[in-house]
Amino acid sequence: MEPSPAAHSLSPTESATELHGRLAQLRNGIEREAGKTLDDWRPAIRREEFLPSATNLARYLALRKVDLRDLQDRLIVLGLSSLGRCEDHVRATLDATSATLASIAGLTPEGYPSARAFHDGAARVALAKDAMFGPGQADTCIMVTLPTEAAEDENIVRQFVYAGADSVRINCAHDDEQVWGAMISHVRRVSEEVGRPVRINMDLGGPKLRTDLGDRLKGKRLFTGDRFRLVPGQPVKGKGIAEATLNHPELIGKLEVGTEIWLDDGKIGGRVEALEAGTALVEVTSVRPTGVKIKHGKGVNLPGVEVEIPALTEKDLNDLDFVARNADTIGFSFVQTPQDMRDLIAALEARLGDGDLPAVMLKIETELAVRNLPRLLVQAGGRLPVAVMIARGDLSVELGMNRTSEMQEEILWMCAAAHVPTVWATQVLESLMKEGRASRAEVTDAAMGQRAECVMLNKGPYAPQGIAFLQEVLRRMDRHHGKRIAILGPLHSWQEPQAL
């Protein structure tokens, strides 16, 4: 947005006077709205150390309701802050900018905030990052998923850690307590061996929506134009259109004509063509030309449909008996509402009594979770240490691939405002981890992950190489970027300027 024509004719002093008045109005409005928001949040905040973070988050939410583009452009002309990096210190940025505008305009001098006001938020994030994901050998930590084989072979863990892993992830959707316990023993032993903490994250499986296929669909290759019917009961054999159901069949009743359905983490896309007697006729609309085999138990996404099912399953509650006492950080899958967070806290308190609650990593996987993110951060951070995983795979299916880049950016901003560390996840260096060679696009994506506090790698036969490669990428990016700020160190990639 270009500044108004009248703004171009003002002298610096006149422009600073006008902008000072606009900024005062903006700041007063933000304080009023943030105060009301904080009053609503206050009962949920029992960790007093989280109160400054919640206050800054409330200010940031109020700030980002305003279109600041014209104000930004005019501040830049005066050589001042564009307000574009104020996420973790909103009030300090506004106060410092106002003080400088007052000085330029010749108004009554205003005091500047302390340097600590600009660095306190980043320091809080750094401390939380170290506690949850390890001190790290770069500003951004590396977390890697352990394969089942790591329970029997300690050397797998050793290779990961020596390659540069700062923390490991155990997926509780697979294996059992005996396997998890063996993995943890190996991690603790290797951690002592290398002389640095290696944190353990245990992901609860959660209530992921999955396919329940009839015999005629199991293993069938689907092509564009194929049809099948979703039914609330068990699929029946026989002629006609093949049938399937969901592990939460009650959701079929929420579908409408035109609803999109994605199967197997987005490999198969479909659209509801018709509804009849509680069933839904689905036509395949998006699949690769060679087709994709539909498999039993694969994930299902219903973009635009509010999937209101509890985030904690019976299995999760059983797993928590072990997880609560052994994990450094608990990955909370499919969390969507503040009530989900309250349920987890209650379950942890029931198992740990008055003991300290472990840190929780919120896995943001749905559109509803995105909409509720500020409330989730406060509900969690008000009681225990919290981090956020940007689960880009599910998010891209839920929101659409064209919104993924925008949404991961907004989540990074929101978490920075709440002083909460983030995890950059899903298919990072996937080709390298599985096949031994990264694509150029994957390398760029890995470099972008440096803006988060941790990058997560999935398992694969080339995991040690992937970890070492990622560590080098992150180390190099640390020379040029803070979390959201370009670091202007000297560049040495070019020759000295010479005559042409």
Secondary structure, 3 states (H helix, E strand, C coil): CCCCHHHHCCCHHHHHHHHHHHHHHHHHHHHHHHHHHHHHHHHHCCCHHHHHHHHHHHHHHHHCCCCCHHHHHHHHHCCCCCCCCCCCCHHHHHHHHHHHHHHHHCCCCCCCCCHHHHHHHHHHHHHHHHHHHCCCCCCCEEEEECCHHHHCCHHHHHHHHHHCCCEEEEECCCCCHHHHHHHHHHHHHHHHHHCCCCEEEEECCCCCCEEEECCCCCCCEECCCCEEEECCCCCCCCCCCCEEEECCHHHHHHCCCCCEEEECCCCEEEEEEEEECCEEEEEEEECCCCCEECCCCCEEECCCCCCCCCCCCHHHHHHHHHHHHHCCEEEECCCCCHHHHHHHHHHHHHHHCCCCCCEEEEEECCHHHHHCHHHHHHHHHCCCCEEEEEEHHHHHHHHCHHHHHHHHHHHHHHHHHCCCCEEEECCCCHHHHHHCCCCHHHHHHHHHHHHCCEEEECCCCCHHHHHHHHHHHHHHHHCCECCCCECCCCCCCCCCCCCC
